[in-house]
Amino acid sequence: MAEIINLRQARKRKARADKEARAAENRIQFGRTKAERMETEAQKTLSDRRLDGHKRDEDKP
C-alpha cells in the first residue's frame, strides 16, 4: 500500500528547501566582507593605473 502524504506539508517542505538552496547561492555570490571588497577594488584600481601608464600617446609624432 502507498504511503499517505499531506500535500500541503510537502509543498511547504519543498518551498523551504528551495529557499535554503537560493540562500546558499546568495551567500556564495554576495557573502564577502568589506575588507575583501575593498582589497579587490584596490587591486582593480592598481591594475587600471598600471595599464594606463603603459598606453602610448597617439597624438605625438
TORKOL-4160 file (C-alpha; in steps of 0.2 Angstrom, whole numbers, padded with zeros to 4 digits, m for minus):
61
<pt num="1" X="0000" Y="0000" Z="0000"/>
<pt num="2" X="0006" Y="0018" Z="m0004"/>
<pt num="3" X="0011" Y="0030" Z="0009"/>
<pt num="4" X="m0001" Y="0044" Z="0013"/>
<pt num="5" X="0007" Y="0061" Z="0012"/>
<pt num="6" X="0000" Y="0078" Z="0016"/>
<pt num="7" X="0002" Y="0088" Z="0000"/>
<pt num="8" X="0001" Y="0105" Z="0010"/>
<pt num="9" X="0016" Y="0100" Z="0021"/>
<pt num="10" X="0025" Y="0093" Z="0006"/>
<pt num="11" X="0023" Y="0109" Z="m0004"/>
<pt num="12" X="0030" Y="0119" Z="0011"/>
<pt num="13" X="0044" Y="0107" Z="0014"/>
<pt num="14" X="0049" Y="0109" Z="m0005"/>
<pt num="15" X="0047" Y="0128" Z="m0003"/>
<pt num="16" X="0059" Y="0128" Z="0012"/>
<pt num="17" X="0072" Y="0118" Z="0003"/>
<pt num="18" X="0071" Y="0129" Z="m0012"/>
<pt num="19" X="0073" Y="0144" Z="m0001"/>
<pt num="20" X="0088" Y="0137" Z="0008"/>
<pt num="21" X="0096" Y="0132" Z="m0009"/>
<pt num="22" X="0094" Y="0150" Z="m0015"/>
<pt num="23" X="0101" Y="0157" Z="0001"/>
<pt num="24" X="0116" Y="0146" Z="m0001"/>
<pt num="25" X="0119" Y="0153" Z="m0018"/>
<pt num="26" X="0117" Y="0171" Z="m0012"/>
<pt num="27" X="0130" Y="0168" Z="0002"/>
<pt num="28" X="0142" Y="0162" Z="m0011"/>
<pt num="29" X="0139" Y="0176" Z="m0023"/>
<pt num="30" X="0137" Y="0191" Z="m0011"/>
<pt num="31" X="0145" Y="0184" Z="0005"/>
<pt num="32" X="0161" Y="0194" Z="0005"/>
<pt num="33" X="0167" Y="0205" Z="0019"/>
<pt num="34" X="0170" Y="0224" Z="0017"/>
<pt num="35" X="0189" Y="0221" Z="0018"/>
<pt num="36" X="0188" Y="0208" Z="0004"/>
<pt num="37" X="0178" Y="0220" Z="m0007"/>
<pt num="38" X="0190" Y="0235" Z="m0003"/>
<pt num="39" X="0205" Y="0224" Z="m0007"/>
<pt num="40" X="0198" Y="0219" Z="m0024"/>
<pt num="41" X="0194" Y="0237" Z="m0028"/>
<pt num="42" X="0211" Y="0242" Z="m0023"/>
<pt num="43" X="0219" Y="0228" Z="m0034"/>
<pt num="44" X="0207" Y="0233" Z="m0049"/>
<pt num="45" X="0212" Y="0252" Z="m0047"/>
<pt num="46" X="0231" Y="0247" Z="m0046"/>
<pt num="47" X="0230" Y="0237" Z="m0062"/>
<pt num="48" X="0220" Y="0250" Z="m0071"/>
<pt num="49" X="0233" Y="0263" Z="m0067"/>
<pt num="50" X="0247" Y="0252" Z="m0072"/>
<pt num="51" X="0238" Y="0248" Z="m0089"/>
<pt num="52" X="0235" Y="0267" Z="m0092"/>
<pt num="53" X="0253" Y="0270" Z="m0088"/>
<pt num="54" X="0259" Y="0259" Z="m0102"/>
<pt num="55" X="0247" Y="0267" Z="m0115"/>
<pt num="56" X="0255" Y="0276" Z="m0130"/>
<pt num="57" X="0251" Y="0293" Z="m0134"/>
<pt num="58" X="0244" Y="0293" Z="m0152"/>
<pt num="59" X="0244" Y="0312" Z="m0154"/>
<pt num="60" X="0263" Y="0314" Z="m0153"/>
<pt num="61" X="0273" Y="0310" Z="m0169"/>
